[in-house]
Amino acid sequence: MDSMKNKNTIEMEKIESQRHLLPGQVAWIQKPLPVPGCPSGLEYLLNISNIYAEQLVSLTEAFLDWEANNKYVLKNSSGMQMFYAFEKTDWCMRFCCGKQRSFVIHIVDSTNQEILRINRGFKFFGGNQCCAGICNACAHEIEVTSPDGIVYGYVKQKGSFLRPKFYILDDNYEVVLNIEGPLCIIHGSKIFKLLTTDQKMEIGNVKKEYSGFVREMFTNADNFAINFPVDLSVKIKQL
């Protein structure tokens, strides 16, 4: 019964995403033709080198300071929308656990078909970067899967005393890339470097962009610019 209710909720959210399809509001990129060897729906990623993720502002969060489900519009460098992403967690989890909460994020394309799912389990001590390397209960980890549960890979927090660091792992739990954050986290733009497995070469970055005083002050809504080599494997780009 619960699974049926959850499925209906997801379908309603996918219908809600149709408001981004209305003429004059946003331009969706034309859906590419299927490509052999590329997971269905991810053909968009084959020939791009950056993604811009814009988090939609929640009025509930802005005026009542209640943590809301996150929603994102994902665009290419031309400003055309490729995907719509939305979080599904219950109110109790958001209210009691805040940023420590477990969540599921569904990513759909212009046809409202779900193409990716991002899962993070609840960890009471999650996010403690000093202990993340020695205690798995302190390390946040997300799992990226297909809608039917096929695992594509993971992003896991690394132990670090100074900088936030993460592993990007493939479906065999092997490290394929590393992420290294700035030494000092302050308000404004923040750049996370995308590094090779030996951590000697920077091949891209994830930049949290400053959203303006009002948006930064009264909401948790963030904007991100993600840059990577155009010839990077789609299996890694989707992570």
Protein Blocks (a to p, Z undefined) as FASTA:
>chain_A
ZZmmmmmmmmmmmmmmmmmmpghkaccdddddddehiaghilmmmmgcbdcddddddfkl
mmnopacddddddddfkopafbdcdddddfklmmmnmmmpccddddddfkopafbdcddd
ddfkgoiaklmmmomklmccdddddfkopafbdcdddddfkbccdddddfkopafbdcdd
dfbdcedjdddddddfkopaccbdcddddebjklmmmmccdcddddddfklcfklmmZZ
